[in-house]
Amino acid sequence: MRSPVAAYIALGANLGDPGAALIQAMDDMAAISGIRLVKRSSLYQTAPVESSGPDYVNAVVEIQTVLSAPDLLAQMQQLEQAAGRERTYLNAPRTLDIDILTYGGASVNSPTLVIPHPRMHVRAFVLLPLAEIAPHLVTQEQLRAVQSQIIERLTGDNL
């Protein structure tokens, strides 16, 4: 069996009941064999970025996993599909979006997976929830770079 790896996962949704969808996805993630949910951030609301539709609700979780990065991606995509995710066009509004931000210290660059996530450091909706649960991964400079992006913390339901 593989040694557990710490990974950080971003979740977002803007269709249906996005807050409930994120909480359900976190619970479903915790039920997957080979994944242990360690921490979850508060929920945050933001306007769509490079997208359209209603405001998004976003969060970040820390997990420990023995799954490989490709297997973790496959599991996250299954959660998206179970939540009714449709990929009708690039950045379409969605019932659930899950992105792997980091996977231990690994770098992955394949046609289906890039880790660390290439845009995580330019998005307040990723950096603020990530800083909440893993402040050592986010610098003050990175936070200053996204301070003009409007984001509102909705809850404080940390594990």
Solvent accessible surface area in square Angstrom, and as a share of the most:
residue,aa,sasa,rsa
1,M,217,0.97
2,R,125,0.46
3,S,87,0.56
4,P,85,0.54
5,V,33,0.19
6,A,35,0.27
7,A,0,0.00
8,Y,16,0.06
9,I,0,0.00
10,A,10,0.07
11,L,3,0.01
12,G,3,0.03
13,A,0,0.00
14,N,3,0.02
15,L,65,0.32
16,G,79,0.76
17,D,94,0.49
18,P,25,0.15
19,G,16,0.15
20,A,54,0.42
21,A,25,0.20
22,L,0,0.00
23,I,57,0.29
24,Q,101,0.45
25,A,4,0.03
26,M,0,0.00
27,D,65,0.33
28,D,51,0.27
29,M,0,0.00
30,A,45,0.35
31,A,87,0.68
32,I,28,0.14
33,S,101,0.65
34,G,27,0.26
35,I,14,0.07
36,R,145,0.53
37,L,23,0.11
38,V,41,0.24
39,K,85,0.36
40,R,28,0.10
41,S,2,0.01
42,S,0,0.00
43,L,13,0.07
44,Y,12,0.05
45,Q,59,0.26
46,T,10,0.06
47,A,58,0.45
48,P,38,0.24
49,V,61,0.35
50,E,118,0.53
51,S,34,0.22
52,S,58,0.37
53,G,45,0.43
54,P,76,0.48
55,D,63,0.32
56,Y,19,0.07
57,V,12,0.07
58,N,9,0.05
59,A,1,0.00
60,V,0,0.00
61,V,0,0.00
62,E,19,0.09
63,I,0,0.00
64,Q,44,0.20
65,T,1,0.00
66,V,31,0.18
67,L,34,0.17
68,S,25,0.16
69,A,7,0.05
70,P,86,0.54
71,D,76,0.39
72,L,0,0.00
73,L,28,0.14
74,A,46,0.35
75,Q,52,0.23
76,M,1,0.00
77,Q,75,0.33
78,Q,109,0.48
79,L,22,0.11
80,E,3,0.01
81,Q,139,0.62
82,A,90,0.70
83,A,40,0.31
84,G,42,0.40
85,R,34,0.13
86,E,118,0.53
87,R,150,0.55
88,T,95,0.55
89,Y,132,0.50
90,L,156,0.78
91,N,48,0.25
92,A,7,0.05
93,P,29,0.18
94,R,26,0.09
95,T,37,0.22
96,L,2,0.01
97,D,25,0.13
98,I,9,0.04
99,D,41,0.21
100,I,6,0.03
101,L,1,0.00
102,T,24,0.14
103,Y,15,0.06
104,G,39,0.37
105,G,88,0.85
106,A,41,0.32
107,S,97,0.62
108,V,37,0.21
109,N,138,0.71
110,S,43,0.28
111,P,144,0.90
112,T,108,0.63
113,L,15,0.07
114,V,61,0.35
115,I,3,0.02
116,P,68,0.43
117,H,22,0.10
118,P,82,0.52
119,R,107,0.39
120,M,4,0.02
121,H,73,0.33
122,V,95,0.55
123,R,30,0.11
124,A,1,0.01
125,F,35,0.15
126,V,6,0.03
127,L,0,0.00
128,L,55,0.27
129,P,0,0.00
130,L,0,0.00
131,A,22,0.17
132,E,53,0.24
133,I,9,0.04
134,A,0,0.00
135,P,89,0.56
136,H,145,0.65
137,L,60,0.30
138,V,12,0.07
139,T,74,0.43
140,Q,119,0.53
141,E,125,0.56
142,Q,42,0.19
143,L,40,0.20
144,R,142,0.52
145,A,79,0.61
146,V,3,0.01
147,Q,141,0.63
148,S,102,0.66
149,Q,63,0.28
150,I,153,0.78
151,I,37,0.19
152,E,101,0.45
153,R,134,0.49
154,L,72,0.36
155,T,44,0.25
156,G,49,0.47
157,D,88,0.46
158,N,77,0.40
159,L,113,0.56
